[in-house]
Amino acid sequence: MACNEFSLHVPTLKELAGVLQKGLKDNFADVQVSVVDCPDLTKEPFTFPVKGICGKTRIAEVGGVPYLMPLVNKKKVYDLNKIAQEIKLPGAFILGAGAGPFQTLGFNSEFIPVVQTESEHNPPVNRSYFAWINPVDGGCLLEKYSEKYHDFGCALLANLFASEGQPGKVIEVKAKKRTGQLNFVTCMRQALEDHYENKPVGMGGTFLIQKGKVKAHIMSAEFSSCPLTSDEQVNEWLNFYEMKAPLICLPVFISRDPGFDLRLEHTHFFSHHGEGGHYHYDTTPDTVEYLGYFSPAQFLYRIDQPKETHSFGRD
């Protein structure tokens, strides 16, 4: 499995906070970005297996949309413990967004990885979720992966943020009342792109949607038997929902692609009330409230990049 390593531009947290403050101000009425100590992420509502998102930070993009469409490539299955070794960080804490391990589940799903991978001294801990379509009523079913399964698989595509899971300084972002057209993640990513231009800056972490509702999707449980060749066809195949706060989101984003056919942003979320999936944008701009904690990535790892590619299905 081919893996390319790329050193990202890593500004100071103070500088990043200023850039994000400026960018978010154009899109939200109330914005406060600051450098703080990472809160204890083992506590509610996060319930992660580690306390923080600091230490040897990196982004990994594994596989890609071309393995899912036009038609699925069922050979493309992955293991998060092996990915941690590929990115030279055994024992890494990994979060992000990807496709569920159909090889274990027997169907397609949205994967919400929250994993401390295995190391020489510690067994792995899987706090991941998967969201899939209820075959009875077409609604959302959100399940804790480890309650039924004991592997550490994912499939087809994944956008991951990895770290040592340590406490430390992070960027805290508070944003309320959306006034612009961009979603929360796109607004931050574009702020980085506008400021740093051809220097790629990658970030990951977690944010809460504390109030409001969002547009979300869950992929169909059955892979499409007809080739999907446009965004319109992809949207026909996806299942869209409006889901309500509080939601715990796991974003991974990079300001620009240095030539690895990247998905520039990808955010999945889970909740403690049974809703989860892929985040698009909030549908309640007047009442929405975001609270996030982010860390810049030092490295980008591109794993198993598709040789044949296309640009649809990446929203």
TORLUM-896950 format. One record per residue (C-alpha): chain; x, z, y; residue number from 1; residue in three letters. Coordinates in nm, 2 decimals. Layout:
N
> A/X/Z/Y/NUM/ALA
...
END
This chain:
315
> A/0.00/0.00/0.00/1/MET
> A/0.17/-0.12/0.32/2/ALA
> A/0.21/0.14/0.60/3/CYS
> A/0.35/0.07/0.95/4/ASN
> A/0.46/0.35/1.18/5/GLU
> A/0.44/0.31/1.56/6/PHE
> A/0.55/0.57/1.82/7/SER
> A/0.27/0.62/2.08/8/LEU
> A/0.32/0.70/2.45/9/HIS
> A/0.26/1.08/2.48/10/VAL
> A/0.19/1.20/2.84/11/PRO
> A/0.19/1.57/2.93/12/THR
> A/-0.14/1.74/2.88/13/LEU
> A/-0.16/1.81/3.25/14/LYS
> A/-0.12/1.44/3.33/15/GLU
> A/-0.38/1.34/3.07/16/LEU
> A/-0.63/1.60/3.20/17/ALA
> A/-0.60/1.44/3.54/18/GLY
> A/-0.65/1.09/3.41/19/VAL
> A/-0.95/1.19/3.20/20/LEU
> A/-1.10/1.39/3.49/21/GLN
> A/-1.08/1.08/3.72/22/LYS
> A/-1.23/0.84/3.45/23/GLY
> A/-1.51/1.07/3.35/24/LEU
> A/-1.61/1.13/3.71/25/LYS
> A/-1.72/0.77/3.73/26/ASP
> A/-1.96/0.82/3.44/27/ASN
> A/-2.09/1.18/3.46/28/PHE
> A/-2.22/1.39/3.74/29/ALA
> A/-2.05/1.71/3.64/30/ASP
> A/-1.70/1.70/3.49/31/VAL
> A/-1.43/1.96/3.43/32/GLN
> A/-1.11/1.88/3.24/33/VAL
> A/-0.84/2.14/3.19/34/SER
> A/-0.56/2.25/2.96/35/VAL
> A/-0.66/2.55/2.75/36/VAL
> A/-0.57/2.73/2.43/37/ASP
> A/-0.75/2.56/2.14/38/CYS
> A/-1.04/2.78/2.03/39/PRO
> A/-1.05/2.91/1.68/40/ASP
> A/-1.19/2.61/1.49/41/LEU
> A/-1.26/2.81/1.17/42/THR
> A/-1.55/2.97/1.36/43/LYS
> A/-1.90/2.84/1.42/44/GLU
> A/-2.01/2.58/1.49/45/PRO
> A/-1.69/2.39/1.38/46/PHE
> A/-1.62/2.57/1.05/47/THR
> A/-1.29/2.38/0.99/48/PHE
> A/-1.04/2.50/0.73/49/PRO
> A/-0.78/2.54/1.01/50/VAL
> A/-0.76/2.71/1.35/51/LYS
> A/-0.64/2.42/1.56/52/GLY
> A/-0.55/2.05/1.61/53/ILE
> A/-0.19/2.09/1.71/54/CYS
> A/0.14/2.02/1.55/55/GLY
> A/0.29/1.68/1.45/56/LYS
> A/-0.01/1.49/1.57/57/THR
> A/-0.08/1.14/1.44/58/ARG
> A/-0.35/0.88/1.41/59/ILE
> A/-0.40/0.68/1.09/60/ALA
> A/-0.61/0.37/1.06/61/GLU
> A/-0.67/0.29/0.69/62/VAL
> A/-0.82/-0.03/0.57/63/GLY
> A/-1.07/-0.18/0.80/64/GLY
> A/-1.41/-0.34/0.86/65/VAL
> A/-1.30/-0.67/0.69/66/PRO
> A/-1.30/-0.48/0.36/67/TYR
> A/-1.67/-0.40/0.41/68/LEU
> A/-1.80/-0.73/0.55/69/MET
> A/-1.87/-1.02/0.52/70/PRO
> A/-1.88/-0.89/0.16/71/LEU
> A/-1.75/-0.56/0.02/72/VAL
> A/-1.41/-0.54/-0.15/73/ASN
> A/-1.46/-0.26/-0.40/74/LYS
> A/-1.09/-0.24/-0.48/75/LYS
> A/-1.03/-0.07/-0.15/76/LYS
> A/-1.04/0.30/-0.24/77/VAL
> A/-0.82/0.58/-0.09/78/TYR
> A/-0.72/0.94/-0.14/79/ASP
> A/-0.67/1.17/0.16/80/LEU
> A/-0.40/1.37/-0.01/81/ASN
> A/-0.20/1.04/-0.06/82/LYS
> A/-0.27/0.93/0.29/83/ILE
> A/-0.12/1.26/0.42/84/ALA
> A/0.20/1.17/0.23/85/GLN
> A/0.20/0.82/0.37/86/GLU
> A/0.19/0.96/0.72/87/ILE
> A/0.48/1.19/0.64/88/LYS
> A/0.27/1.51/0.67/89/LEU
> A/0.18/1.66/0.34/90/PRO
> A/-0.07/1.95/0.40/91/GLY
> A/-0.20/1.77/0.71/92/ALA
> A/-0.54/1.87/0.85/93/PHE
> A/-0.74/1.54/0.88/94/ILE
> A/-1.06/1.47/1.06/95/LEU
> A/-1.23/1.15/1.18/96/GLY
> A/-1.46/0.88/1.06/97/ALA
> A/-1.48/0.65/0.77/98/GLY
> A/-1.68/0.50/0.48/99/ALA
> A/-1.78/0.74/0.20/100/GLY
> A/-1.61/0.72/-0.14/101/PRO
> A/-1.86/0.50/-0.32/102/PHE
> A/-1.63/0.51/-0.62/103/GLN
> A/-1.74/0.88/-0.67/104/THR
> A/-2.09/0.89/-0.51/105/LEU
> A/-2.22/0.57/-0.66/106/GLY
> A/-2.35/0.44/-0.33/107/PHE
> A/-2.24/0.37/0.03/108/ASN
> A/-2.24/0.63/0.30/109/SER
> A/-2.10/0.75/0.63/110/GLU
> A/-1.80/0.98/0.57/111/PHE
> A/-1.72/1.27/0.80/112/ILE
> A/-1.38/1.39/0.68/113/PRO
> A/-1.27/1.75/0.75/114/VAL
> A/-0.99/1.81/0.51/115/VAL
> A/-0.67/2.02/0.48/116/GLN
> A/-0.47/1.82/0.24/117/THR
> A/-0.25/1.96/-0.04/118/GLU
> A/0.10/2.08/0.02/119/SER
> A/0.38/2.22/-0.19/120/GLU
> A/0.24/2.57/-0.13/121/HIS
> A/-0.13/2.53/-0.08/122/ASN
> A/-0.42/2.36/-0.26/123/PRO
> A/-0.63/2.12/-0.06/124/PRO
> A/-0.95/2.23/0.11/125/VAL
> A/-1.24/1.99/0.16/126/ASN
> A/-1.50/2.06/0.42/127/ARG
> A/-1.61/1.70/0.46/128/SER
> A/-1.97/1.58/0.49/129/TYR
> A/-2.13/1.25/0.40/130/PHE
> A/-2.45/1.11/0.55/131/ALA
> A/-2.66/0.87/0.35/132/TRP
> A/-3.01/0.72/0.34/133/ILE
> A/-3.28/0.92/0.17/134/ASN
> A/-3.42/0.67/-0.08/135/PRO
> A/-3.76/0.84/-0.06/136/VAL
> A/-3.84/0.81/0.31/137/ASP
> A/-3.54/0.63/0.47/138/GLY
> A/-3.44/0.94/0.67/139/GLY
> A/-3.09/1.10/0.69/140/CYS
> A/-2.95/1.31/0.41/141/LEU
> A/-2.64/1.51/0.52/142/LEU
> A/-2.45/1.68/0.24/143/GLU
> A/-2.13/1.89/0.21/144/LYS
> A/-1.90/1.69/-0.01/145/TYR
> A/-1.74/1.97/-0.20/146/SER
> A/-2.07/2.12/-0.31/147/GLU
> A/-2.10/1.83/-0.56/148/LYS
> A/-1.76/1.66/-0.59/149/TYR
> A/-1.40/1.78/-0.63/150/HIS
> A/-1.20/1.47/-0.53/151/ASP
> A/-1.05/1.38/-0.19/152/PHE
> A/-1.16/1.01/-0.18/153/GLY
> A/-1.27/0.78/0.09/154/CYS
> A/-1.31/0.40/0.09/155/ALA
> A/-1.28/0.07/0.27/156/LEU
> A/-1.21/0.20/0.62/157/LEU
> A/-1.11/0.52/0.80/158/ALA
> A/-1.00/0.63/1.14/159/ASN
> A/-0.82/0.96/1.11/160/LEU
> A/-0.66/1.21/1.33/161/PHE
> A/-0.40/1.43/1.16/162/ALA
> A/-0.21/1.74/1.26/163/SER
> A/-0.06/2.06/1.12/164/GLU
> A/-0.39/2.23/1.21/165/GLY
> A/-0.20/2.48/1.43/166/GLN
> A/-0.33/2.67/1.74/167/PRO
> A/-0.18/2.55/2.07/168/GLY
> A/-0.26/2.40/2.40/169/LYS
> A/-0.53/2.12/2.41/170/VAL
> A/-0.73/1.94/2.66/171/ILE
> A/-1.08/2.08/2.72/172/GLU
> A/-1.34/1.84/2.85/173/VAL
> A/-1.68/1.95/2.98/174/LYS
> A/-1.92/1.67/3.09/175/ALA
> A/-2.28/1.69/3.19/176/LYS
> A/-2.55/1.44/3.30/177/LYS
> A/-2.44/1.09/3.23/178/ARG
> A/-2.47/0.86/3.54/179/THR
> A/-2.28/0.55/3.41/180/GLY
> A/-2.32/0.31/3.12/181/GLN
> A/-2.03/0.41/2.90/182/LEU
> A/-2.06/0.66/2.62/183/ASN
> A/-1.84/0.98/2.63/184/PHE
> A/-1.56/0.84/2.40/185/VAL
> A/-1.55/0.49/2.55/186/THR
> A/-1.53/0.65/2.90/187/CYS
> A/-1.22/0.85/2.81/188/MET
> A/-1.06/0.56/2.62/189/ARG
> A/-1.10/0.32/2.91/190/GLN
> A/-0.97/0.58/3.15/191/ALA
> A/-0.65/0.59/2.94/192/LEU
> A/-0.63/0.21/2.91/193/GLU
> A/-0.68/0.16/3.29/194/ASP
> A/-0.41/0.42/3.37/195/HIS
> A/-0.15/0.35/3.10/196/TYR
> A/-0.21/-0.02/3.07/197/GLU
> A/0.03/-0.16/2.80/198/ASN
> A/0.15/0.19/2.68/199/LYS
> A/-0.08/0.28/2.39/200/PRO
> A/-0.21/0.64/2.41/201/VAL
> A/-0.40/0.78/2.11/202/GLY
> A/-0.61/1.09/2.10/203/MET
> A/-0.83/1.29/1.85/204/GLY
> A/-1.00/1.62/1.81/205/GLY
> A/-1.36/1.74/1.82/206/THR
> A/-1.64/1.76/2.07/207/PHE
> A/-1.98/1.92/2.07/208/LEU
> A/-2.30/1.76/2.19/209/ILE
> A/-2.46/2.09/2.31/210/GLN
> A/-2.78/1.95/2.46/211/LYS
> A/-2.96/1.62/2.43/212/GLY
> A/-3.00/1.34/2.17/213/LYS
> A/-2.79/1.05/2.05/214/VAL
> A/-2.83/0.71/1.90/215/LYS
> A/-2.67/0.71/1.56/216/ALA
> A/-2.65/0.48/1.25/217/HIS
> A/-2.60/0.52/0.88/218/ILE
> A/-2.49/0.23/0.67/219/MET
> A/-2.73/0.12/0.39/220/SER
> A/-2.67/0.28/0.05/221/ALA
> A/-2.64/-0.06/-0.11/222/GLU
> A/-2.37/-0.30/0.01/223/PHE
> A/-2.50/-0.63/0.14/224/SER
> A/-2.52/-0.90/-0.12/225/SER
> A/-2.55/-1.16/0.15/226/CYS
> A/-2.24/-1.22/0.37/227/PRO
> A/-2.26/-1.03/0.70/228/LEU
> A/-2.10/-1.26/0.96/229/THR
> A/-2.22/-1.14/1.30/230/SER
> A/-2.31/-0.82/1.49/231/ASP
> A/-2.67/-0.92/1.47/232/GLU
> A/-2.66/-0.93/1.09/233/GLN
> A/-2.47/-0.61/1.07/234/VAL
> A/-2.73/-0.44/1.29/235/ASN
> A/-3.01/-0.56/1.06/236/GLU
> A/-2.82/-0.40/0.77/237/TRP
> A/-2.75/-0.07/0.94/238/LEU
> A/-3.01/0.21/0.98/239/ASN
> A/-3.05/0.35/1.33/240/PHE
> A/-3.18/0.70/1.43/241/TYR
> A/-3.21/0.93/1.72/242/GLU
> A/-3.05/1.26/1.63/243/MET
> A/-3.06/1.59/1.82/244/LYS
> A/-2.81/1.85/1.94/245/ALA
> A/-2.62/2.05/1.85/246/PRO
> A/-2.38/1.80/1.69/247/LEU
> A/-2.01/1.84/1.59/248/ILE
> A/-1.83/1.51/1.65/249/CYS
> A/-1.49/1.40/1.52/250/LEU
> A/-1.35/1.12/1.75/251/PRO
> A/-1.04/0.91/1.71/252/VAL
> A/-0.95/0.67/1.99/253/PHE
> A/-0.65/0.47/2.12/254/ILE
> A/-0.62/0.31/2.46/255/SER
> A/-0.51/-0.03/2.34/256/ARG
> A/-0.41/-0.21/2.02/257/ASP
> A/-0.03/-0.26/2.00/258/PRO
> A/-0.09/-0.54/1.74/259/GLY
> A/-0.23/-0.38/1.43/260/PHE
> A/-0.59/-0.50/1.44/261/ASP
> A/-0.72/-0.16/1.53/262/LEU
> A/-1.06/-0.02/1.57/263/ARG
> A/-1.01/0.13/1.92/264/LEU
> A/-1.26/0.41/1.88/265/GLU
> A/-1.46/0.56/1.60/266/HIS
> A/-1.67/0.88/1.60/267/THR
> A/-1.87/1.04/1.32/268/HIS
> A/-2.06/1.37/1.34/269/PHE
> A/-2.22/1.64/1.14/270/PHE
> A/-2.45/1.93/1.22/271/SER
> A/-2.59/2.25/1.07/272/HIS
> A/-2.95/2.12/1.08/273/HIS
> A/-2.91/1.82/0.84/274/GLY
> A/-2.83/1.53/1.07/275/GLU
> A/-2.51/1.33/1.07/276/GLY
> A/-2.37/0.98/1.10/277/GLY
> A/-2.19/0.74/1.33/278/HIS
> A/-2.22/0.82/1.71/279/TYR
> A/-2.31/0.54/1.95/280/HIS
> A/-2.42/0.70/2.28/281/TYR
> A/-2.65/0.97/2.41/282/ASP
> A/-3.01/0.87/2.47/283/THR
> A/-3.08/1.16/2.72/284/THR
> A/-2.84/1.10/3.01/285/PRO
> A/-3.01/1.35/3.24/286/ASP
> A/-2.98/1.65/3.00/287/THR
> A/-2.68/1.57/2.78/288/VAL
> A/-2.39/1.82/2.77/289/GLU
> A/-2.05/1.75/2.61/290/TYR
> A/-1.78/2.01/2.53/291/LEU
> A/-1.46/1.87/2.37/292/GLY
> A/-1.11/1.96/2.26/293/TYR
> A/-0.85/1.69/2.23/294/PHE
> A/-0.48/1.64/2.15/295/SER
> A/-0.27/1.33/2.20/296/PRO
> A/-0.11/1.17/1.89/297/ALA
> A/0.26/1.12/1.87/298/GLN
> A/0.25/0.84/1.61/299/PHE
> A/0.02/0.57/1.48/300/LEU
> A/0.02/0.48/1.11/301/TYR
> A/-0.15/0.15/1.01/302/ARG
> A/-0.22/0.17/0.63/303/ILE
> A/-0.34/-0.13/0.42/304/ASP
> A/-0.41/-0.35/0.71/305/GLN
> A/-0.65/-0.64/0.61/306/PRO
> A/-0.47/-0.98/0.61/307/LYS
> A/-0.79/-1.17/0.69/308/GLU
> A/-0.98/-1.02/0.99/309/THR
> A/-1.27/-1.07/1.23/310/HIS
> A/-1.41/-0.89/1.53/311/SER
> A/-1.77/-0.80/1.44/312/PHE
> A/-1.91/-0.48/1.30/313/GLY
> A/-1.68/-0.25/1.50/314/ARG
> A/-1.92/-0.09/1.75/315/ASP
END
